[in-house]
Amino acid sequence: MSYWTYLEIDTGTQAVDVVEIGNYTANVGVMWCDALGGKLLREFDGAPCSEAAGPLAEGVKRMEANPDHFRAMNPPNGWGDYEGALRYLRDIAEACVEHPRCRIRISA
């Protein structure tokens, strides 16, 4: 299973995809939950980017500040790792900053 993430904006007549962030394995979900202070990444689905950018950026900072802690959570099956999880979370956070009027869409 993996998370697919993109940003969309409501034009008033339809929702339009603005930024395709891509996907990453859900095997690192525990890592993201820890970095996000106990919040699951998928809980951001539907959130306005203007509101989500801060908490996501804080999660990135937590992961960067303590890489050994998060590397210890690397999935034993080898599907996903700290570096990939950090890059994916950073991509989402940065996209939210760049597109504050959008909403995050995350499907798992």
A tleap script that builds the chain and sets N, CA, C and O, in Angstrom:
source leaprc.protein.ff14SB
mol = sequence {
  NMET SER TYR TRP THR TYR LEU GLU ILE ASP
  THR GLY THR GLN ALA VAL ASP VAL VAL GLU
  ILE GLY ASN TYR THR ALA ASN VAL GLY VAL
  MET TRP CYS ASP ALA LEU GLY GLY LYS LEU
  LEU ARG GLU PHE ASP GLY ALA PRO CYS SER
  GLU ALA ALA GLY PRO LEU ALA GLU GLY VAL
  LYS ARG MET GLU ALA ASN PRO ASP HIE PHE
  ARG ALA MET ASN PRO PRO ASN GLY TRP GLY
  ASP TYR GLU GLY ALA LEU ARG TYR LEU ARG
  ASP ILE ALA GLU ALA CYS VAL GLU HIE PRO
  ARG CYS ARG ILE ARG ILE SER CALA
}
set mol.1.N position { 0.846 -1.169 0.000 }
set mol.1.CA position { 0.000 0.000 0.000 }
set mol.1.C position { 0.892 1.232 0.000 }
set mol.1.O position { 1.976 1.232 0.582 }
set mol.2.N position { 0.419 2.276 -0.659 }
set mol.2.CA position { 1.175 3.521 -0.669 }
set mol.2.C position { 0.225 4.706 -0.570 }
set mol.2.O position { -0.982 4.588 -0.783 }
set mol.3.N position { 0.804 5.830 -0.245 }
set mol.3.CA position { 0.064 7.084 -0.196 }
set mol.3.C position { 0.253 7.813 -1.521 }
set mol.3.O position { 1.384 7.974 -1.980 }
set mol.4.N position { -0.831 8.253 -2.137 }
set mol.4.CA position { -0.794 9.105 -3.320 }
set mol.4.C position { -1.203 10.492 -2.860 }
set mol.4.O position { -2.230 10.649 -2.200 }
set mol.5.N position { -0.420 11.491 -3.198 }
set mol.5.CA position { -0.687 12.838 -2.716 }
set mol.5.C position { -0.654 13.826 -3.866 }
set mol.5.O position { 0.213 13.771 -4.738 }
set mol.6.N position { -1.619 14.730 -3.847 }
set mol.6.CA position { -1.647 15.833 -4.802 }
set mol.6.C position { -2.362 17.001 -4.145 }
set mol.6.O position { -3.001 16.846 -3.104 }
set mol.7.N position { -2.251 18.153 -4.752 }
set mol.7.CA position { -2.948 19.340 -4.275 }
set mol.7.C position { -3.997 19.703 -5.317 }
set mol.7.O position { -3.773 19.558 -6.519 }
set mol.8.N position { -5.142 20.177 -4.840 }
set mol.8.CA position { -6.185 20.601 -5.757 }
set mol.8.C position { -6.736 21.941 -5.315 }
set mol.8.O position { -6.642 22.316 -4.147 }
set mol.9.N position { -7.309 22.652 -6.264 }
set mol.9.CA position { -7.949 23.925 -5.964 }
set mol.9.C position { -9.358 23.878 -6.532 }
set mol.9.O position { -9.582 23.344 -7.618 }
set mol.10.N position { -10.293 24.434 -5.798 }
set mol.10.CA position { -11.678 24.503 -6.247 }
set mol.10.C position { -11.845 25.800 -7.023 }
set mol.10.O position { -11.691 26.883 -6.457 }
set mol.11.N position { -12.155 25.707 -8.303 }
set mol.11.CA position { -12.292 26.894 -9.145 }
set mol.11.C position { -13.667 27.533 -9.027 }
set mol.11.O position { -13.930 28.572 -9.633 }
set mol.12.N position { -14.530 26.920 -8.256 }
set mol.12.CA position { -15.897 27.406 -8.144 }
set mol.12.C position { -16.857 26.552 -8.938 }
set mol.12.O position { -18.037 26.454 -8.600 }
set mol.13.N position { -16.361 25.937 -9.987 }
set mol.13.CA position { -17.201 25.053 -10.788 }
set mol.13.C position { -16.697 23.617 -10.759 }
set mol.13.O position { -17.445 22.682 -11.046 }
set mol.14.N position { -15.413 23.448 -10.408 }
set mol.14.CA position { -14.851 22.103 -10.330 }
set mol.14.C position { -13.552 22.133 -9.535 }
set mol.14.O position { -12.933 23.183 -9.363 }
set mol.15.N position { -13.160 20.979 -9.061 }
set mol.15.CA position { -11.863 20.848 -8.395 }
set mol.15.C position { -10.836 20.477 -9.466 }
set mol.15.O position { -11.071 19.593 -10.291 }
set mol.16.N position { -9.707 21.162 -9.436 }
set mol.16.CA position { -8.674 20.954 -10.441 }
set mol.16.C position { -7.372 20.572 -9.756 }
set mol.16.O position { -6.949 21.235 -8.809 }
set mol.17.N position { -6.733 19.505 -10.231 }
set mol.17.CA position { -5.425 19.125 -9.704 }
set mol.17.C position { -4.415 20.203 -10.076 }
set mol.17.O position { -4.348 20.632 -11.228 }
set mol.18.N position { -3.643 20.630 -9.106 }
set mol.18.CA position { -2.653 21.671 -9.331 }
set mol.18.C position { -1.248 21.094 -9.295 }
set mol.18.O position { -0.434 21.380 -10.173 }
set mol.19.N position { -0.960 20.290 -8.295 }
set mol.19.CA position { 0.381 19.747 -8.114 }
set mol.19.C position { 0.276 18.259 -7.821 }
set mol.19.O position { -0.404 17.852 -6.879 }
set mol.20.N position { 0.940 17.460 -8.616 }
set mol.20.CA position { 1.020 16.021 -8.370 }
set mol.20.C position { 2.300 15.772 -7.587 }
set mol.20.O position { 3.392 15.998 -8.109 }
set mol.21.N position { 2.191 15.317 -6.359 }
set mol.21.CA position { 3.359 15.064 -5.531 }
set mol.21.C position { 3.850 13.636 -5.723 }
set mol.21.O position { 5.046 13.367 -5.611 }
set mol.22.N position { 2.946 12.736 -6.007 }
set mol.22.CA position { 3.340 11.355 -6.267 }
set mol.22.C position { 2.976 10.429 -5.129 }
set mol.22.O position { 2.057 10.697 -4.356 }
set mol.23.N position { 3.707 9.341 -5.039 }
set mol.23.CA position { 3.375 8.358 -4.014 }
set mol.23.C position { 4.615 7.900 -3.273 }
set mol.23.O position { 5.744 8.036 -3.743 }
set mol.24.N position { 4.357 7.347 -2.089 }
set mol.24.CA position { 5.418 6.735 -1.293 }
set mol.24.C position { 4.789 5.653 -0.437 }
set mol.24.O position { 3.614 5.734 -0.077 }
set mol.25.N position { 5.561 4.665 -0.122 }
set mol.25.CA position { 5.054 3.508 0.609 }
set mol.25.C position { 4.507 3.871 1.991 }
set mol.25.O position { 5.056 4.718 2.696 }
set mol.26.N position { 3.432 3.219 2.345 }
set mol.26.CA position { 2.829 3.406 3.668 }
set mol.26.C position { 3.616 2.694 4.759 }
set mol.26.O position { 3.297 2.828 5.941 }
set mol.27.N position { 4.640 1.937 4.375 }
set mol.27.CA position { 5.463 1.240 5.370 }
set mol.27.C position { 6.182 2.194 6.311 }
set mol.27.O position { 6.640 1.779 7.376 }
set mol.28.N position { 6.290 3.463 5.939 }
set mol.28.CA position { 6.950 4.445 6.804 }
set mol.28.C position { 5.929 5.284 7.571 }
set mol.28.O position { 6.279 6.324 8.129 }
set mol.29.N position { 4.689 4.849 7.605 }
set mol.29.CA position { 3.632 5.584 8.291 }
set mol.29.C position { 3.926 5.846 9.759 }
set mol.29.O position { 3.584 6.907 10.279 }
set mol.30.N position { 4.553 4.894 10.429 }
set mol.30.CA position { 4.906 5.072 11.846 }
set mol.30.C position { 5.897 6.224 11.993 }
set mol.30.O position { 5.821 7.004 12.942 }
set mol.31.N position { 6.809 6.319 11.060 }
set mol.31.CA position { 7.813 7.383 11.071 }
set mol.31.C position { 7.139 8.750 10.930 }
set mol.31.O position { 7.434 9.677 11.684 }
set mol.32.N position { 6.234 8.864 9.959 }
set mol.32.CA position { 5.529 10.138 9.767 }
set mol.32.C position { 4.670 10.474 10.976 }
set mol.32.O position { 4.613 11.630 11.395 }
set mol.33.N position { 4.005 9.480 11.537 }
set mol.33.CA position { 3.166 9.714 12.710 }
set mol.33.C position { 3.992 10.264 13.864 }
set mol.33.O position { 3.564 11.194 14.548 }
set mol.34.N position { 5.150 9.706 14.080 }
set mol.34.CA position { 6.044 10.199 15.130 }
set mol.34.C position { 6.465 11.633 14.823 }
set mol.34.O position { 6.419 12.493 15.703 }
set mol.35.N position { 6.873 11.897 13.586 }
set mol.35.CA position { 7.329 13.235 13.195 }
set mol.35.C position { 6.211 14.269 13.284 }
set mol.35.O position { 6.465 15.443 13.555 }
set mol.36.N position { 4.984 13.836 13.058 }
set mol.36.CA position { 3.837 14.755 13.061 }
set mol.36.C position { 3.141 14.814 14.415 }
set mol.36.O position { 1.981 15.216 14.507 }
set mol.37.N position { 3.842 14.420 15.448 }
set mol.37.CA position { 3.302 14.534 16.801 }
set mol.37.C position { 2.113 13.650 17.077 }
set mol.37.O position { 1.232 14.015 17.855 }
set mol.38.N position { 2.075 12.478 16.444 }
set mol.38.CA position { 0.996 11.521 16.680 }
set mol.38.C position { -0.116 11.591 15.651 }
set mol.38.O position { -1.067 10.812 15.724 }
set mol.39.N position { -0.024 12.487 14.711 }
set mol.39.CA position { -1.054 12.614 13.675 }
set mol.39.C position { -0.660 11.763 12.470 }
set mol.39.O position { 0.495 11.775 12.045 }
set mol.40.N position { -1.615 11.034 11.929 }
set mol.40.CA position { -1.376 10.230 10.730 }
set mol.40.C position { -1.325 11.140 9.509 }
set mol.40.O position { -2.068 12.118 9.432 }
set mol.41.N position { -0.464 10.828 8.570 }
set mol.41.CA position { -0.353 11.647 7.365 }
set mol.41.C position { -1.695 11.752 6.653 }
set mol.41.O position { -2.062 12.826 6.177 }
set mol.42.N position { -2.428 10.651 6.579 }
set mol.42.CA position { -3.711 10.678 5.859 }
set mol.42.C position { -4.751 11.577 6.524 }
set mol.42.O position { -5.756 11.921 5.901 }
set mol.43.N position { -4.524 11.961 7.782 }
set mol.43.CA position { -5.439 12.889 8.450 }
set mol.43.C position { -5.378 14.287 7.835 }
set mol.43.O position { -6.255 15.112 8.090 }
set mol.44.N position { -4.363 14.555 7.039 }
set mol.44.CA position { -4.261 15.842 6.358 }
set mol.44.C position { -5.100 15.887 5.085 }
set mol.44.O position { -5.223 16.948 4.472 }
set mol.45.N position { -5.677 14.768 4.677 }
set mol.45.CA position { -6.503 14.742 3.475 }
set mol.45.C position { -7.635 15.754 3.594 }
set mol.45.O position { -8.407 15.727 4.553 }
set mol.46.N position { -7.726 16.639 2.617 }
set mol.46.CA position { -8.775 17.657 2.590 }
set mol.46.C position { -8.417 18.940 3.315 }
set mol.46.O position { -9.171 19.912 3.263 }
set mol.47.N position { -7.283 18.957 3.987 }
set mol.47.CA position { -6.883 20.149 4.744 }
set mol.47.C position { -6.439 21.266 3.803 }
set mol.47.O position { -5.804 21.001 2.782 }
set mol.48.N position { -6.771 22.512 4.140 }
set mol.48.CA position { -6.243 23.630 3.362 }
set mol.48.C position { -4.721 23.687 3.528 }
set mol.48.O position { -4.204 23.541 4.636 }
set mol.49.N position { -4.029 23.895 2.442 }
set mol.49.CA position { -2.564 23.962 2.500 }
set mol.49.C position { -2.099 25.074 3.429 }
set mol.49.O position { -1.061 24.945 4.077 }
set mol.50.N position { -2.849 26.152 3.499 }
set mol.50.CA position { -2.467 27.262 4.370 }
set mol.50.C position { -2.427 26.838 5.832 }
set mol.50.O position { -1.664 27.401 6.618 }
set mol.51.N position { -3.234 25.861 6.205 }
set mol.51.CA position { -3.260 25.372 7.584 }
set mol.51.C position { -2.301 24.204 7.804 }
set mol.51.O position { -1.768 24.039 8.901 }
set mol.52.N position { -2.084 23.409 6.789 }
set mol.52.CA position { -1.260 22.209 6.928 }
set mol.52.C position { 0.233 22.484 6.788 }
set mol.52.O position { 1.052 21.716 7.293 }
set mol.53.N position { 0.593 23.560 6.114 }
set mol.53.CA position { 2.013 23.832 5.834 }
set mol.53.C position { 2.843 23.874 7.106 }
set mol.53.O position { 3.930 23.298 7.142 }
set mol.54.N position { 2.367 24.534 8.143 }
set mol.54.CA position { 3.119 24.653 9.395 }
set mol.54.C position { 3.366 23.319 10.075 }
set mol.54.O position { 4.516 22.985 10.357 }
set mol.55.N position { 2.314 22.541 10.351 }
set mol.55.CA position { 2.525 21.244 10.991 }
set mol.55.C position { 3.392 20.291 10.158 }
set mol.55.O position { 4.185 19.531 10.713 }
set mol.56.N position { 3.244 20.328 8.847 }
set mol.56.CA position { 4.074 19.472 8.001 }
set mol.56.C position { 5.537 19.905 8.059 }
set mol.56.O position { 6.433 19.065 8.131 }
set mol.57.N position { 5.774 21.206 8.029 }
set mol.57.CA position { 7.153 21.717 8.118 }
set mol.57.C position { 7.768 21.367 9.469 }
set mol.57.O position { 8.961 21.076 9.545 }
set mol.58.N position { 6.980 21.391 10.522 }
set mol.58.CA position { 7.483 20.991 11.846 }
set mol.58.C position { 7.869 19.519 11.842 }
set mol.58.O position { 8.873 19.136 12.443 }
set mol.59.N position { 7.077 18.697 11.169 }
set mol.59.CA position { 7.415 17.281 11.048 }
set mol.59.C position { 8.733 17.082 10.321 }
set mol.59.O position { 9.540 16.238 10.708 }
set mol.60.N position { 8.949 17.858 9.270 }
set mol.60.CA position { 10.215 17.791 8.538 }
set mol.60.C position { 11.363 18.166 9.470 }
set mol.60.O position { 12.394 17.493 9.487 }
set mol.61.N position { 11.193 19.224 10.235 }
set mol.61.CA position { 12.242 19.666 11.163 }
set mol.61.C position { 12.564 18.581 12.196 }
set mol.61.O position { 13.729 18.354 12.521 }
set mol.62.N position { 11.525 17.914 12.708 }
set mol.62.CA position { 11.746 16.837 13.684 }
set mol.62.C position { 12.559 15.697 13.059 }
set mol.62.O position { 13.465 15.146 13.684 }
set mol.63.N position { 12.221 15.367 11.838 }
set mol.63.CA position { 12.945 14.277 11.175 }
set mol.63.C position { 14.393 14.677 10.903 }
set mol.63.O position { 15.302 13.865 11.079 }
set mol.64.N position { 14.612 15.899 10.483 }
set mol.64.CA position { 15.974 16.360 10.195 }
set mol.64.C position { 16.818 16.469 11.465 }
set mol.64.O position { 18.026 16.231 11.434 }
set mol.65.N position { 16.184 16.826 12.574 }
set mol.65.CA position { 16.914 17.032 13.826 }
set mol.65.C position { 17.355 15.733 14.491 }
set mol.65.O position { 18.284 15.733 15.298 }
set mol.66.N position { 16.695 14.628 14.159 }
set mol.66.CA position { 16.999 13.372 14.843 }
set mol.66.C position { 16.977 12.193 13.863 }
set mol.66.O position { 16.164 11.280 14.009 }
set mol.67.N position { 17.865 12.213 12.868 }
set mol.67.CA position { 17.822 11.160 11.846 }
set mol.67.C position { 18.009 9.748 12.388 }
set mol.67.O position { 17.381 8.815 11.888 }
set mol.68.N position { 18.855 9.571 13.394 }
set mol.68.CA position { 19.067 8.220 13.927 }
set mol.68.C position { 17.790 7.654 14.541 }
set mol.68.O position { 17.501 6.467 14.393 }
set mol.69.N position { 17.038 8.492 15.219 }
set mol.69.CA position { 15.760 8.076 15.807 }
set mol.69.C position { 14.824 7.556 14.716 }
set mol.69.O position { 14.187 6.515 14.873 }
set mol.70.N position { 14.753 8.295 13.613 }
set mol.70.CA position { 13.839 7.914 12.541 }
set mol.70.C position { 14.385 6.780 11.680 }
set mol.70.O position { 13.615 5.955 11.190 }
set mol.71.N position { 15.684 6.727 11.492 }
set mol.71.CA position { 16.255 5.596 10.744 }
set mol.71.C position { 15.989 4.272 11.460 }
set mol.71.O position { 15.852 3.230 10.818 }
set mol.72.N position { 15.918 4.317 12.779 }
set mol.72.CA position { 15.617 3.099 13.539 }
set mol.72.C position { 14.221 2.567 13.208 }
set mol.72.O position { 13.913 1.413 13.509 }
set mol.73.N position { 13.385 3.385 12.601 }
set mol.73.CA position { 12.029 2.986 12.215 }
set mol.73.C position { 11.953 2.504 10.770 }
set mol.73.O position { 10.867 2.192 10.283 }
set mol.74.N position { 13.084 2.439 10.082 }
set mol.74.CA position { 13.062 1.942 8.707 }
set mol.74.C position { 12.361 0.591 8.671 }
set mol.74.O position { 12.630 -0.260 9.520 }
set mol.75.N position { 11.478 0.375 7.719 }
set mol.75.CA position { 10.768 -0.899 7.644 }
set mol.75.C position { 11.736 -2.071 7.441 }
set mol.75.O position { 12.638 -1.989 6.607 }
set mol.76.N position { 11.557 -3.145 8.187 }
set mol.76.CA position { 12.459 -4.296 8.059 }
set mol.76.C position { 12.396 -4.967 6.687 }
set mol.76.O position { 13.342 -5.646 6.289 }
set mol.77.N position { 11.293 -4.784 5.963 }
set mol.77.CA position { 11.179 -5.414 4.647 }
set mol.77.C position { 11.915 -4.618 3.561 }
set mol.77.O position { 11.974 -5.053 2.411 }
set mol.78.N position { 12.479 -3.447 3.921 }
set mol.78.CA position { 13.249 -2.653 2.969 }
set mol.78.C position { 12.418 -1.788 2.044 }
set mol.78.O position { 12.975 -1.104 1.185 }
set mol.79.N position { 11.107 -1.797 2.191 }
set mol.79.CA position { 10.244 -0.975 1.346 }
set mol.79.C position { 10.066 0.369 2.023 }
set mol.79.O position { 9.217 0.514 2.902 }
set mol.80.N position { 10.848 1.340 1.627 }
set mol.80.CA position { 10.822 2.670 2.216 }
set mol.80.C position { 11.939 2.829 3.224 }
set mol.80.O position { 12.424 1.857 3.803 }
set mol.81.N position { 12.337 4.078 3.422 }
set mol.81.CA position { 13.383 4.370 4.393 }
set mol.81.C position { 13.289 5.825 4.836 }
set mol.81.O position { 12.493 6.606 4.313 }
set mol.82.N position { 14.123 6.166 5.813 }
set mol.82.CA position { 14.137 7.514 6.370 }
set mol.82.C position { 14.305 8.577 5.291 }
set mol.82.O position { 13.551 9.549 5.255 }
set mol.83.N position { 15.284 8.399 4.417 }
set mol.83.CA position { 15.576 9.408 3.406 }
set mol.83.C position { 14.386 9.643 2.489 }
set mol.83.O position { 14.045 10.788 2.194 }
set mol.84.N position { 13.760 8.577 2.043 }
set mol.84.CA position { 12.591 8.702 1.171 }
set mol.84.C position { 11.401 9.304 1.882 }
set mol.84.O position { 10.681 10.127 1.318 }
set mol.85.N position { 11.191 8.889 3.136 }
set mol.85.CA position { 10.074 9.424 3.920 }
set mol.85.C position { 10.255 10.918 4.172 }
set mol.85.O position { 9.301 11.691 4.084 }
set mol.86.N position { 11.471 11.309 4.482 }
set mol.86.CA position { 11.764 12.727 4.707 }
set mol.86.C position { 11.557 13.522 3.427 }
set mol.86.O position { 10.937 14.585 3.455 }
set mol.87.N position { 12.062 13.029 2.319 }
set mol.87.CA position { 11.925 13.721 1.034 }
set mol.87.C position { 10.450 13.893 0.672 }
set mol.87.O position { 10.045 14.964 0.220 }
set mol.88.N position { 9.653 12.856 0.865 }
set mol.88.CA position { 8.226 12.911 0.524 }
set mol.88.C position { 7.497 13.923 1.411 }
set mol.88.O position { 6.705 14.726 0.917 }
set mol.89.N position { 7.764 13.884 2.717 }
set mol.89.CA position { 7.124 14.833 3.628 }
set mol.89.C position { 7.556 16.259 3.299 }
set mol.89.O position { 6.736 17.177 3.334 }
set mol.90.N position { 8.821 16.452 2.984 }
set mol.90.CA position { 9.324 17.783 2.609 }
set mol.90.C position { 8.644 18.264 1.324 }
set mol.90.O position { 8.272 19.433 1.222 }
set mol.91.N position { 8.482 17.382 0.356 }
set mol.91.CA position { 7.822 17.755 -0.898 }
set mol.91.C position { 6.394 18.239 -0.644 }
set mol.91.O position { 5.953 19.224 -1.235 }
set mol.92.N position { 5.679 17.544 0.234 }
set mol.92.CA position { 4.306 17.951 0.552 }
set mol.92.C position { 4.309 19.307 1.251 }
set mol.92.O position { 3.545 20.199 0.883 }
set mol.93.N position { 5.166 19.460 2.257 }
set mol.93.CA position { 5.228 20.721 3.015 }
set mol.93.C position { 5.577 21.894 2.109 }
set mol.93.O position { 4.951 22.951 2.192 }
set mol.94.N position { 6.564 21.715 1.251 }
set mol.94.CA position { 6.972 22.800 0.352 }
set mol.94.C position { 5.878 23.140 -0.661 }
set mol.94.O position { 5.674 24.310 -0.984 }
set mol.95.N position { 5.182 22.135 -1.156 }
set mol.95.CA position { 4.085 22.381 -2.094 }
set mol.95.C position { 2.969 23.172 -1.414 }
set mol.95.O position { 2.344 24.033 -2.032 }
set mol.96.N position { 2.724 22.875 -0.143 }
set mol.96.CA position { 1.683 23.612 0.598 }
set mol.96.C position { 2.053 25.089 0.760 }
set mol.96.O position { 1.196 25.967 0.667 }
set mol.97.N position { 3.322 25.346 0.998 }
set mol.97.CA position { 3.775 26.735 1.122 }
set mol.97.C position { 3.615 27.459 -0.219 }
set mol.97.O position { 3.200 28.617 -0.259 }
set mol.98.N position { 3.942 26.780 -1.299 }
set mol.98.CA position { 3.862 27.378 -2.632 }
set mol.98.C position { 2.430 27.575 -3.114 }
set mol.98.O position { 2.172 28.445 -3.946 }
set mol.99.N position { 1.491 26.773 -2.598 }
set mol.99.CA position { 0.107 26.802 -3.069 }
set mol.99.C position { -0.861 26.863 -1.879 }
set mol.99.O position { -1.618 25.918 -1.658 }
set mol.100.N position { -0.847 27.949 -1.119 }
set mol.100.CA position { -1.647 28.010 0.109 }
set mol.100.C position { -3.161 27.963 -0.105 }
set mol.100.O position { -3.898 27.663 0.834 }
set mol.101.N position { -3.633 28.247 -1.300 }
set mol.101.CA position { -5.089 28.230 -1.555 }
set mol.101.C position { -5.597 26.853 -1.962 }
set mol.101.O position { -6.797 26.665 -2.165 }
set mol.102.N position { -4.697 25.903 -2.078 }
set mol.102.CA position { -5.096 24.538 -2.460 }
set mol.102.C position { -5.465 23.710 -1.227 }
set mol.102.O position { -5.293 24.145 -0.088 }
set mol.103.N position { -5.966 22.533 -1.482 }
set mol.103.CA position { -6.222 21.524 -0.452 }
set mol.103.C position { -5.369 20.299 -0.766 }
set mol.103.O position { -5.103 19.979 -1.925 }
set mol.104.N position { -4.955 19.636 0.288 }
set mol.104.CA position { -4.190 18.399 0.129 }
set mol.104.C position { -5.163 17.259 -0.115 }
set mol.104.O position { -6.228 17.193 0.498 }
set mol.105.N position { -4.793 16.381 -0.999 }
set mol.105.CA position { -5.531 15.145 -1.221 }
set mol.105.C position { -4.558 13.998 -1.049 }
set mol.105.O position { -3.539 13.913 -1.734 }
set mol.106.N position { -4.891 13.118 -0.122 }
set mol.106.CA position { -4.049 11.955 0.162 }
set mol.106.C position { -4.950 10.721 0.138 }
set mol.106.O position { -5.957 10.651 0.843 }
set mol.107.N position { -4.571 9.774 -0.672 }
set mol.107.CA position { -5.317 8.514 -0.661 }
set mol.107.C position { -4.342 7.410 -0.285 }
set mol.107.O position { -3.177 7.418 -0.684 }
set mol.108.N position { -4.838 6.478 0.478 }
set mol.108.CA position { -3.995 5.372 0.919 }
set mol.108.C position { -4.631 4.071 0.520 }
set mol.108.O position { -4.081 3.005 0.796 }
savepdb mol mol.pdb
quit
